[in-house]
Amino acid sequence: MTDTGPGAPRVVHFVLPGDVDDPAAPSGGNTYDRLVRQGLPAAGWQVRPYAVRGSWPRPDPGARGELARCLGALPDGAVVLLDGLVACGVPEIIAPEAGRLRMAVLVHLPLADETGLAPDLARDLDARERRVLHGVRAVVATSRWAARRLVAQHGLAPDRVQVAMPGADPAPLAHGTDGATRLLCVAAVTPRKGQHRLVDALATVADLPWSCECVGGMRGDPGYVAQLRRKVDEWGLGGRVCLAGPRAGAELEERYAAADLLVLASYAETYGMVVTEALARGIPVLATAVDGVPEAVGRAPDGSVPGLLVPSDDAAALSGALRDWLGSPALRHRLKISARGRRAMLTGWETTSHSLAGVLERLRREPGTAR
């Protein structure tokens, strides 16, 4: 039995992380999954979603069984899109189904790239992910940088790795606060996002006026959250750095509207959706120039960069960029003009959904037997 024969409707079985709709667990990957799940019908695809527990870093037997049952119940030849957090760690579940299902894996971040993994675990995750990505018919990356990385890291054929970049839907221009001092960091509070080194950098400019609100989920690493709170207290920044926890909808919009500068000190970032979300509101960006972040920041039509990009391994550069921003009205004016120019160039989530629909259509047209 198949649901991809002539005249059959276009149906994709979308296997998502179990917390994809949990407001207490916001992430760029979850946002991406939700928005393409909503957008694919307009691109001609019926979406049948399945939320299962993720495979990262190591799934328990219940999670493995949940995914195995989900895939085993699908008809032969079904088009299946799997989030990498669900699929990439369990080749023993994916491989037996790869011959009868038309599977694509959506990789938000290579599993081994998470900050702070023990070397043995990182090697194991890398090997597991390689087996999965070689076994499925297509791989979807969320940036051009990520596509190149997956090809090089796992030896994949370039034509098997497609790009569906995150969108940035139009948003009102942010009015900011006073044009300089209201800093906003939107990121899950985890070591990979680097809030600890942002706090260290902020401590070096404590002689200048500013406030910084860190918006993001804090459930993933309680030890890191506690460490970050201690660091804020040790630097005497308790009245200036706020760990606000997760915010969404109107609450998040209020934060963006009041922001003068988005700050992001990540160690790894496949793309950096918060970068384009800020630019969609005309907010300049200060970020570490890691991985896909420069791609997300991009350039305005006049070739200018709408923000400040600093080397990830240079703490002094992050501190210096903060001081430059806070101390130079001319710099701020130039970056705000550039951010508004970049804003006009951004594409929305409709483009993302249509890119993904193209990948699914190619899968749908393939013969039923896997290569």
C-alpha positions in Angstrom: 0.0 0.0 0.0 1.3 3.5 -0.8 0.0 7.1 -0.5 2.2 8.4 -3.4 0.6 6.8 -6.5 -0.7 8.7 -9.5 -3.5 11.0 -8.5 -2.9 10.6 -4.8 -2.8 13.8 -2.7 0.6 15.1 -1.7 1.0 13.9 1.9 4.1 14.3 4.1 4.4 12.5 7.5 6.3 15.0 9.6 8.0 13.5 12.6 8.7 16.2 15.2 10.3 16.5 18.6 7.8 15.9 21.4 8.3 19.4 22.8 7.7 21.2 19.5 4.6 23.0 20.8 5.8 23.5 24.4 5.9 27.2 25.2 8.4 26.5 28.0 10.8 24.9 25.5 11.3 27.6 22.8 14.1 27.0 20.3 14.9 28.0 16.7 14.4 24.4 15.6 11.0 24.1 17.2 9.9 27.5 15.7 11.1 26.3 12.3 9.3 23.1 12.5 6.0 24.7 13.6 6.1 27.3 10.9 6.8 24.9 8.0 4.2 22.6 9.4 1.8 25.5 9.1 3.1 26.6 5.7 3.4 23.4 3.7 -0.4 23.2 3.1 -0.2 26.4 1.1 2.6 24.9 -0.9 0.3 22.0 -1.8 1.1 19.4 0.9 -1.1 17.8 3.5 0.9 17.5 6.7 0.3 14.6 9.1 2.4 15.5 12.2 3.7 13.0 14.8 5.4 14.3 17.9 7.8 11.8 19.5 10.6 12.1 22.0 13.9 13.1 20.6 17.0 11.0 20.2 19.5 13.5 21.5 21.8 12.9 23.2 20.8 9.3 23.8 17.2 8.1 23.7 15.8 5.8 26.3 14.2 2.5 25.1 10.7 4.1 25.3 11.7 6.8 22.9 13.2 4.3 20.5 10.1 2.2 20.6 7.9 5.3 20.1 9.7 6.2 16.9 9.9 2.6 15.6 6.1 2.2 16.0 5.5 5.6 14.3 7.5 4.7 11.3 6.3 1.1 11.2 2.7 2.2 10.9 3.3 4.3 7.8 2.4 2.9 4.4 5.0 1.8 1.9 6.3 4.6 -0.2 5.2 7.3 2.2 7.0 10.7 2.1 8.4 11.2 5.6 10.2 14.3 6.9 12.0 13.8 10.2 13.6 16.4 12.5 17.2 15.5 13.1 16.9 15.6 16.8 14.4 12.7 16.5 16.2 10.7 13.8 19.9 11.3 13.7 20.8 9.4 16.9 19.1 6.2 16.1 20.3 4.6 12.8 19.1 1.2 14.1 15.5 2.6 13.9 15.9 4.5 10.6 17.8 2.0 8.6 15.2 -0.8 8.6 12.6 1.6 7.2 14.8 3.4 4.7 14.1 0.8 1.9 10.3 1.3 1.9 9.8 4.9 3.0 10.8 8.1 1.1 12.6 9.8 4.0 14.3 13.2 4.4 16.0 14.4 7.5 15.9 18.0 8.5 19.2 18.9 10.3 19.0 22.1 12.4 22.4 21.4 14.1 24.8 18.4 13.7 24.4 16.4 16.9 28.1 16.5 17.7 28.3 20.3 17.5 26.5 20.8 20.8 28.8 22.6 23.2 30.2 20.7 26.2 29.8 17.1 25.0 32.3 14.5 26.2 34.6 13.5 23.3 33.4 9.9 23.3 29.8 11.0 23.2 30.5 13.5 20.4 32.2 10.8 18.3 29.4 8.4 18.9 26.7 10.9 17.9 28.7 11.9 14.8 29.0 8.3 13.7 25.3 7.7 14.3 24.3 10.8 12.4 26.5 9.8 9.5 24.8 6.4 9.2 21.4 8.0 9.3 22.1 10.7 6.7 23.7 8.2 4.3 20.7 5.9 4.7 17.9 8.3 3.9 17.1 9.7 0.4 17.5 13.5 1.2 18.9 15.8 3.8 17.6 19.3 4.4 19.9 21.9 5.9 18.8 25.3 7.2 21.7 27.4 5.8 24.2 27.2 3.0 26.9 27.0 5.6 25.2 24.0 7.2 24.9 22.2 3.8 28.6 22.6 3.2 29.3 21.4 6.7 27.2 18.2 6.3 28.7 17.4 2.9 32.3 17.8 4.3 31.6 16.2 7.7 29.7 13.1 6.5 30.9 12.7 3.0 27.5 13.2 1.5 26.9 13.8 -2.2 26.2 17.6 -2.5 23.1 17.0 -4.6 21.5 15.0 -1.7 21.7 18.0 0.7 19.2 20.7 0.0 18.8 24.1 1.7 15.6 25.5 3.1 16.6 28.7 4.9 14.5 30.0 7.7 12.2 32.9 6.8 11.6 36.2 8.6 8.1 37.4 8.1 7.5 41.2 8.0 7.3 42.9 11.4 6.9 46.5 12.6 10.0 48.6 12.9 11.2 48.6 16.5 11.0 51.9 18.2 13.8 51.0 20.6 14.4 52.8 23.9 16.9 55.6 23.6 18.7 54.3 20.5 21.6 52.8 22.4 21.3 51.2 25.8 18.6 48.6 25.6 20.3 45.3 24.7 18.4 42.1 24.0 19.6 38.5 23.8 17.1 35.9 22.6 18.4 32.4 23.0 17.9 29.3 25.1 20.1 29.6 28.2 22.6 26.9 27.4 26.5 26.9 27.1 26.3 26.8 23.3 24.6 30.2 23.3 27.4 31.8 25.4 25.4 34.0 27.8 28.2 33.6 30.3 30.8 35.3 28.1 28.2 37.9 27.2 27.9 38.7 30.9 31.7 38.9 31.2 31.8 41.3 28.3 29.1 43.4 29.8 31.0 43.7 33.0 33.8 45.4 31.1 31.5 48.2 30.0 29.8 48.6 33.4 31.0 52.2 33.4 28.5 53.0 30.6 24.7 53.1 30.7 23.0 49.9 29.4 20.6 47.1 30.4 20.4 43.7 28.9 17.5 41.3 29.0 18.2 37.6 28.2 15.0 35.9 26.9 15.0 32.2 26.5 14.1 28.8 27.9 16.0 27.8 31.1 15.0 24.1 31.5 17.7 22.5 29.4 20.7 22.9 31.7 19.9 23.9 35.3 23.5 23.8 36.3 24.4 26.4 33.6 21.5 28.6 34.6 22.7 28.6 38.2 26.3 29.3 37.1 25.0 32.2 35.0 23.0 33.7 37.9 26.1 33.5 40.2 28.2 35.2 37.5 25.7 38.1 37.2 25.8 38.5 41.0 29.6 38.3 41.2 29.9 41.1 38.7 27.4 43.2 40.5 25.1 43.3 37.5 21.9 42.1 39.1 20.0 45.3 38.4 21.2 45.4 34.8 21.1 41.9 33.4 17.7 40.2 33.5 17.2 36.5 32.9 13.6 36.7 31.8 13.0 33.1 30.9 11.0 32.1 27.8 8.7 34.6 26.1 6.5 34.2 23.1 3.8 36.1 21.2 3.0 39.6 22.4 5.5 39.4 25.2 8.4 38.6 22.9 7.2 41.3 20.5 7.3 43.8 23.3 11.0 42.9 23.9 11.9 43.3 20.3 10.0 46.6 20.0 12.0 48.1 22.9 15.4 46.8 21.8 18.2 49.0 20.5 20.6 46.1 19.7 20.4 42.3 19.5 23.4 40.6 21.1 24.2 36.9 20.5 27.5 35.3 21.8 27.0 31.8 20.5 29.7 29.2 20.1 27.8 27.3 17.4 24.8 28.5 15.3 23.7 26.8 12.1 21.9 30.0 11.0 20.7 32.2 13.9 17.0 32.8 13.3 16.9 35.5 16.0 19.3 37.5 13.9 16.9 37.8 11.0 14.0 38.3 13.4 15.8 41.3 14.8 16.7 42.6 11.3 13.1 42.2 10.2 12.4 44.9 12.8 15.3 47.1 11.8 17.4 46.2 14.9 21.1 46.0 14.3 23.0 42.9 15.6 26.2 42.3 17.6 27.1 38.6 17.3 30.0 36.1 17.2 30.9 35.3 13.6 30.3 31.5 14.0 29.1 29.1 11.4 25.9 30.4 9.7 25.6 33.7 11.6 27.4 35.8 8.9 25.0 34.3 6.4 22.0 35.3 8.5 23.3 38.8 9.1 24.0 39.3 5.4 24.4 42.7 3.8 22.2 45.6 3.0 21.6 46.6 -0.7 24.6 49.1 -0.4 26.9 46.3 0.7 27.1 47.3 4.3 26.8 44.8 7.2 23.9 45.6 9.5 25.7 44.8 12.6 29.0 44.0 14.3 30.5 40.5 13.9 33.3 39.5 16.2 35.6 36.4 16.3 34.2 33.8 18.6 37.5 33.1 20.4 38.3 36.8 21.1 36.7 38.0 24.4 38.3 41.4 24.0 36.6 41.9 20.6 33.2 41.3 22.1 33.9 43.8 24.9 35.3 46.3 22.4 32.3 46.0 20.1 29.9 46.7 23.0 32.0 49.8 23.9 32.0 50.9 20.3 28.2 50.6 20.0 27.5 52.3 23.3 30.0 55.1 22.7 29.6 56.0 19.1 26.3 57.7 17.9 27.7 57.8 14.3 28.3 54.0 14.4 24.8 53.4 15.7 23.2 55.6 13.1 25.1 53.8 10.3 24.2 50.3 11.6 20.5 51.2 12.0 20.4 52.5 8.4 22.0 49.2 7.2 19.6 47.1 9.3 16.6 48.8 7.7 18.1 48.1 4.3 18.7 44.5 5.1 15.1 44.3 6.4 13.8 45.0 3.0 15.7 42.0 1.5 14.5 39.3 3.8 12.2 36.5 2.6 9.3 35.1 4.6 8.4 31.7 5.8 6.3 31.1 2.6 9.6 30.9 0.7 11.0 28.4 3.3 7.9 26.2 2.9 8.1 26.2 -0.9 11.8 25.3 -0.8 10.9 22.4 1.5 8.0 21.4 -0.8 10.4 21.1 -3.7 12.5 18.6 -1.8 9.3 16.6 -0.9 8.1 16.6 -4.5 11.4 15.1 -5.7 11.0 12.4 -3.1 7.4 11.8 -4.1 8.5 11.3 -7.7 11.3 8.8 -6.9 10.7 5.1 -7.4 9.5 3.3 -4.4 12.6 1.3 -3.8 15.4 3.3 -2.1 18.7 3.8 -3.8 
